[in-house]
Amino acid sequence: MTTQAQLLPGTLDLLILRAVSLGPLHGYGVLLRIEQISGGALLIEQGALYPGLFRLLRQGLLKADWGTSENNRRAKFYELTAVGLKRLQEETDSWNRLATAIANALAPQPEEI
Amino acid sequence: MRLFHSLRSFASSFFHRSETDREIDEELRSHIQHRADDLESAGLPRAEAERRARIDFGGYQRLKEESRDALGGQLGAGLLQDIRFAVRRMAKKPGFAVVAILTLAFAIGANAVVFAVLNAFILRPLNVPQAESLYGLWRLSSNDMSESYPDYLDLRDRNHSFESVAAYNVEQAALDTGNDPSRAWIDEASGNYFDALGLKPYLGRFFHGSDEHGPNSAPYIVLTYDYWRSHFQGDPGVIGRVVRLNKFPYSIIGVAPPEFHGTLMFFNPDFFVPIVNHAQFDENDLNNRGDRWVFMTLGHLKAGVTPAQAIADLNAVGASLERAYPKDDPKMSFKLARPGLYGDYIGRPMRTFMTALMLLAGLILLATCANLGSLFAARASDRSREIALRLALGSSRKRILRGLFAEALLISLMGGAVGLAGSVVLLRALSVWQPISRWPIHMSVNPDVKVYAVALFLALASGFLFGAVPVGQVLRTNPYEAVKGGAVETRRGRFGLRMSFRDLLLVVQIAICAVLVTSSIVAVRGLANSLHNNFGFELQNTMLVETDLNMAGYRGDKVPPMQKRMIDAVSAIPGVESVGLADQVPLGDAQPDSNVFADSTADLRPANAASNAMMFKVSPEYFHAAGTALVSGRVFTWQENKDTPRVAVVNRQFARKIFGSEAKAMGAYFKLPDGARLQVVGIAEDGKYGSLTEDPQPVMFLPILQSPSNSAYLVVRSSRDPEQLSQTIRDTLRNMDAGLPVYIQTRYKALDAFLFGPRMATISLGVLGVMGAMLSVVGIFGMASYSVSKRLREFGIRIALGAQKKELLQAALGRTFQLLAFGSVVGMLLGLAAGKVIAFIVSQATPWDPVVLGGVVATMLLLGLMAGWIPARRALATNPLLLLRED
């Protein structure tokens, strides 16, 4: 449990988009997928997922439809829209730039040694 | 298209609200089931798995709300939900909702009415272009806006501050369009009147300064729109038509615009004629500088000229006129006044009273809010368990408060709507009402946008106000208390000495009620007193017959014989006891006055006058007919005419003021400005002449034969029913001259104009007083019954332990009555202070009157008893067994 990282504000949306980009998922599936792709490092409060999902739905980045899950239960499945895909790419690029910049800044510099 | 779209989504989100809700629910539950499936396959028993899944999920309600908010797209959906919830709750307790809405409707309605009147009288300017720069010339020495015609001309031509100074005078005239002559109210207006006001005619043309070529040079009539519609059926062919006005031919040249009703608010003349024709309407000499008969002079200030500069300019003109005409023009200094309400004359008392009334109406609304606030607070504490439960289940406090406010606002908006609807009906009625039948008074107090806005604002503000009362309670609620079980006690001292907020509200409300009750009793009593005043004349069995021989073409020497014939003819009617004649009557339309000089004074300049006295020209029988008693000396005789030495009857105040004592006055002489020397032959009792609230005024009565007047009242004293008599009088006079319009009213009715203000004051205070009382009853009842219902258990135990009725009542209502007494005392003290204000409007209204004080105490006690009756009965009827069984 101690290996889990605190979720940065605003990153939940990005993670949801990423999780859904790999194929349609229902809410619980999104949660599992995020845990899985983060190697178990990111654990999201379960209920907090839904406000995020609905927010993206409203922005037209996701679309949803009712279907049947692998457990044979009725569930709503989420899918990335074209706009959503575009947004995911933009956000990913900008995240990577930021992450690289911060990583560089934090990396040991020659003078320090 | 976009708008339509969002409207549709708004509507659909409202109607399909529950569907959206259900979907969210289903999705969240599906999530929890999936989680439980996982946990189950990890080895947990199903029940335990589901429990764990729910815990893992977090605060279900809160997350659901957040989810719904995130889903958005439905602006204000949360609000709609709140409203629907509020409606449902109101439907559950319709009695509460109806009481709340009605109380608010009354309070907001009263405020809307008062504001609409305030708006119409004070805030709304005259209906002329640029009304804000329009000022009347207020003469400080006489404290009114009247001028003589020559002074008006000089002021108009010699000032540098006004674009143009117009003048007008109110008169009556007989208009003969070929059939029956009818009496009309007219404005005699200076030629520049319409141009100075910047008006354009609706039809035809106006008269202009260029039409004036000396006395009687411009026989033109400009009709008001309303008169044109009512008397000429809106016929455009009326332009150019020749009619007879006081028997003189006049041509109708134009119709004024519909929204223009003259420059005196609410006094709507029928038409306008040039003021240079004045001699055809009245005997005042156009060219006499000392005779200030022109009713009002007014004009627009030039751009950039401040009122102070204009006053200095007018005073400079006045000073030069003073020097040039020392006999006629004493002390000509000015201020500027608003013409609409006749400056300070009507304007000031009106402003004071309307402001006070607005304040009282505001207090009523505040009391209503206090009332509803405490009812809301009581209900909130009844619901404290529910609220605590909702909090425990994860609902946010914000959410619960929003719900409370939604309910409060819903009630206040509904109350506001009902109240506004009622006030519109009332205002419509007021607008068509003619309070003083003889005068063309039209109060257009129809509500405008401002009134609607104020009503809406008041509704919203009061909703927030009383909605806010239970807020503290909700915020303090501790959710764990509810979970632990039992009723949640709000922090209110059960037997506390400390006054809770709710107690304070009740005290405030009772105090407000006591203020209103005190004020209205003071006003009612003042009005009753002023009707039993000694007026110096009799009200009973007296009628006033108003005639103007000018209207029928009698002028000069033809007037006195005709008047004598009229007196004789009316005296001959069976049942008539005596008939007097007077040019003006006390408390009538006008109170002409004149300077009076001591007999020894030779230089009759105004500055040397011994006093100013009112002057009534009367026939010998007047004193008997009017019921004015002589304290010594004699009345006039018909032999006292222009050829005999001049005499006068003066009142006691005149005798004291000019001669020092009544004894010295008898037989003594005094002089008038024209040099006439008059001997006092009789002394009459004092009375009221100009207003009901005035101090004793010096008055002289002169024989009408020695200074004739062609417009005069016949004062008829009779033993017969005035209604029957008036028809006989009318027929008698018509037989003498069919062209003479007469106006007949009882002496009592003639006082309408003077009683209008006090009556309106009394009625408005009375209405507010009744409303305040109603509110107090509701408030006290609410509080008492709430405290009884809260403590029924305790009463049951007390009865079981053998408590006496007295003790029980003491416990049930003691506190309420303490508060009632406290509030009443505070309110009464405030009411006594307010009584002083009322005394300015209603004469003889004094709060320091045992009847008033006793009346207030009795009223408040009665209100307390009314409100406490039912809760007391309930407390006494408590059945201890039933209560013990309940738990």
Chai-1 contact restraints between the chains, C-beta under 6 A:
chainA,res_idxA,chainB,res_idxB,connection_type,confidence,min_distance_angstrom,max_distance_angstrom,comment,restraint_id
A,G27,B,H31,contact,1.0,0.0,6.0,A-B,restraint_1
A,Y28,B,H31,contact,1.0,0.0,6.0,A-B,restraint_2
A,Y28,B,H34,contact,1.0,0.0,6.0,A-B,restraint_3
A,E45,B,G58,contact,1.0,0.0,6.0,A-B,restraint_4
A,Q46,B,D56,contact,1.0,0.0,6.0,A-B,restraint_5
A,Q46,B,F57,contact,1.0,0.0,6.0,A-B,restraint_6
A,G47,B,F57,contact,1.0,0.0,6.0,A-B,restraint_7
A,G47,B,G58,contact,1.0,0.0,6.0,A-B,restraint_8
A,G47,B,L63,contact,1.0,0.0,6.0,A-B,restraint_9
A,Y50,B,S67,contact,1.0,0.0,6.0,A-B,restraint_10
A,P51,B,E66,contact,1.0,0.0,6.0,A-B,restraint_11
A,P51,B,S67,contact,1.0,0.0,6.0,A-B,restraint_12
A,P51,B,A70,contact,1.0,0.0,6.0,A-B,restraint_13
A,F54,B,S67,contact,1.0,0.0,6.0,A-B,restraint_14
A,F54,B,A70,contact,1.0,0.0,6.0,A-B,restraint_15
A,F54,B,L71,contact,1.0,0.0,6.0,A-B,restraint_16
A,R55,B,A70,contact,1.0,0.0,6.0,A-B,restraint_17
A,R58,B,G72,contact,1.0,0.0,6.0,A-B,restraint_18
A,R58,B,G73,contact,1.0,0.0,6.0,A-B,restraint_19
A,N71,B,D37,contact,1.0,0.0,6.0,A-B,restraint_20
A,R73,B,S30,contact,1.0,0.0,6.0,A-B,restraint_21
A,R73,B,Q33,contact,1.0,0.0,6.0,A-B,restraint_22
A,A75,B,S30,contact,1.0,0.0,6.0,A-B,restraint_23
A,K76,B,E27,contact,1.0,0.0,6.0,A-B,restraint_24
